[in-house]
Amino acid sequence: MANYSICGIDCDSCKFKEEQNCKGCQANKGKVFWGECDLYQCNAQKKQAHCGKCAQFPCGMLKEWASSENPERIDNLRKL
């Protein structure tokens, strides 16, 4: 089974896993190599496993993040 982030990135195939020694948002409770993740915090506040469980899925913030990098994340969440 893939190691997905809260927003649907497959952490095992992400280039930052090696480049930045990133362990993913779930392992670090939203704190990743570039800072604190707003999508992780949103899910934590709603006490849900990932963005795919949200009533607003896919929300504007998720769409914006997906359009800039890792567009497959929304499809990954649909499969979960």
C-alpha positions in Angstrom: 0.0 0.0 0.0 1.2 3.5 -0.8 2.3 6.0 1.8 0.0 8.9 1.1 0.1 12.3 2.7 -3.0 14.1 4.0 -3.4 15.8 0.6 -2.8 12.6 -1.5 0.8 12.8 -2.5 2.5 9.4 -2.7 5.3 10.1 -0.3 7.2 7.0 -1.4 7.6 8.3 -4.9 8.1 12.0 -4.0 11.4 13.5 -5.0 11.7 15.3 -1.6 11.7 12.1 0.3 15.4 11.6 -0.7 16.4 15.2 -1.6 15.2 16.7 1.7 15.0 13.6 3.9 11.3 14.3 4.2 9.3 11.7 6.1 6.0 13.1 5.1 3.3 15.2 6.9 1.8 12.3 8.8 5.0 11.2 10.4 5.8 14.8 11.5 2.3 15.9 12.4 2.1 18.6 9.6 5.7 19.8 9.9 7.6 19.1 6.7 10.9 20.2 5.3 9.5 23.5 4.0 7.4 24.4 7.1 4.0 23.7 8.5 1.3 22.4 6.1 -2.0 24.2 6.1 -3.8 21.2 4.5 -2.6 19.0 7.3 -3.8 21.5 9.9 -7.2 21.8 8.2 -7.6 18.0 8.4 -6.4 17.8 12.0 -9.0 20.5 13.0 -11.7 18.4 11.3 -10.4 15.2 12.8 -10.4 13.5 9.5 -7.8 11.1 8.0 -7.2 13.0 4.8 -8.7 15.6 2.4 -10.7 12.9 0.6 -12.9 12.5 3.7 -13.8 16.2 3.7 -17.3 17.4 2.8 -15.8 20.2 0.6 -13.5 17.8 -1.3 -11.8 18.9 -3.4 -11.7 22.4 -1.8 -10.1 25.5 -3.3 -6.9 25.1 -1.3 -6.4 21.5 -2.4 -7.1 22.4 -6.0 -4.6 25.3 -5.9 -1.9 23.0 -4.4 -2.6 20.3 -6.9 -2.4 22.7 -9.8 1.1 23.8 -8.9 2.6 20.5 -8.1 1.6 16.8 -7.8 -1.8 17.1 -9.7 -2.3 13.3 -9.2 -3.0 13.9 -5.5 -6.7 14.5 -6.1 -7.1 11.3 -8.1 -5.1 9.4 -5.3 -7.6 10.7 -2.7 -10.6 9.6 -4.8 -9.2 6.1 -4.7 -8.8 6.1 -0.9 
